Amino acid sequence: MNVLRIYTGDDGESHFEDMDIEFSEDGFGGLLSSPVKTKSVIFRKVDGDYLLDFHNAPRRQYVVNLKGSVEIETGLGEKRLLGPGEVLLAEDTTGRGHISRSPDGEPRECLFIPLAD
């Protein structure tokens, strides 16, 4: 499974990294990843005109798109599009941050899953 990570580099800018989640047999006919300690789950809904200029992630968290898409842009101009079912690991809690916007004018629903300290 691929997870897109956004983090702050030594240059103070946000950067993308593609992460591959490893799985192992769960003994019940499926595969599981290693557990990740989390704090809570936050449900979020935004309108189709969503545009959030440069900002940092408020905390280290997974963002799971449920409905709709989001385009994320780094300070260096690199853009990535995340659709339904895709996962972002947001870790750019310092530096310039990133831009989040609706790419298609459609509403978006997602989960924020803050990571434990």
C-alpha positions in Angstrom: 0.0 0.0 0.0 1.3 3.4 -0.9 1.1 6.4 1.6 2.2 9.8 0.5 4.2 11.6 3.1 4.7 15.4 3.3 7.5 16.6 5.6 9.7 19.7 6.2 13.2 19.4 4.7 16.4 21.1 5.9 15.5 24.0 3.5 12.3 24.8 5.5 10.1 23.7 2.5 7.7 20.9 2.4 8.6 17.8 0.4 6.8 14.7 -0.8 7.9 11.1 -0.2 6.2 7.9 -1.4 6.1 5.3 1.4 5.3 1.7 0.9 3.5 0.1 3.9 4.7 -3.4 4.6 2.3 -6.2 5.5 2.5 -9.6 7.1 0.1 -12.6 7.4 -2.5 -12.1 10.1 -3.4 -15.8 10.5 -6.9 -15.3 9.3 -6.4 -15.2 5.5 -5.4 -11.5 5.3 -2.5 -9.2 5.8 -1.8 -6.6 8.4 0.6 -3.8 8.8 2.4 -3.1 12.1 0.2 -1.0 14.5 0.6 2.7 14.6 -0.2 4.5 17.8 -2.8 7.2 17.4 -4.7 9.7 19.7 -8.1 10.1 18.1 -10.1 10.4 14.9 -11.4 13.7 13.5 -14.1 13.8 10.8 -13.8 16.7 8.3 -16.0 18.0 5.5 -15.2 21.0 3.2 -17.0 22.7 0.4 -15.9 22.4 -3.3 -14.4 25.9 -3.2 -11.8 24.8 -0.6 -8.5 26.6 -0.8 -6.2 26.8 2.2 -3.0 28.9 1.4 0.3 28.0 2.9 -0.1 26.3 6.2 1.6 23.7 8.3 0.0 20.5 9.5 -1.3 21.2 13.0 0.2 17.9 14.2 1.6 14.7 12.8 -1.4 12.9 11.4 -2.7 10.6 8.8 -5.3 12.1 6.4 -7.6 9.6 4.7 -9.7 10.8 1.9 -13.2 9.3 1.9 -15.0 11.3 -0.7 -13.7 13.9 -3.2 -10.1 14.9 -3.9 -7.5 17.3 -2.7 -4.5 18.8 -4.5 -1.5 19.5 -2.3 1.3 21.9 -3.4 4.7 22.3 -1.8 6.5 25.6 -1.6 8.7 24.4 -4.4 5.6 24.1 -6.7 5.4 20.2 -6.7 1.7 19.1 -6.7 0.1 15.8 -5.9 -3.6 14.8 -6.3 -5.2 12.6 -3.6 -8.5 10.9 -4.4 -10.9 8.8 -2.4 -9.2 6.0 -0.5 -5.8 7.6 -0.6 -3.7 8.3 2.5 -1.4 11.2 3.4 1.0 11.3 6.3 1.2 15.0 7.2 4.4 15.8 9.0 5.3 19.3 7.8 4.6 20.9 11.2 7.3 23.5 10.7 8.7 25.6 7.9 6.6 27.2 5.1 4.0 24.5 4.9 1.9 23.5 1.9 -1.3 24.6 0.0 -4.4 22.4 0.0 -7.1 23.0 -2.6 -10.1 21.4 -4.3 -9.1 20.5 -7.8 -12.6 20.0 -9.2 -15.1 22.1 -7.3 -16.5 19.0 -5.5 -16.9 18.7 -1.7 -14.5 16.6 0.2 -14.8 14.3 3.2 -11.8 12.9 5.1 -10.5 11.6 8.4 -7.7 13.1 10.4 -6.0 10.6 12.5 -3.5 12.3 14.9 -0.4 10.2 15.8 0.5 9.6 19.4 3.5 11.5 20.6 
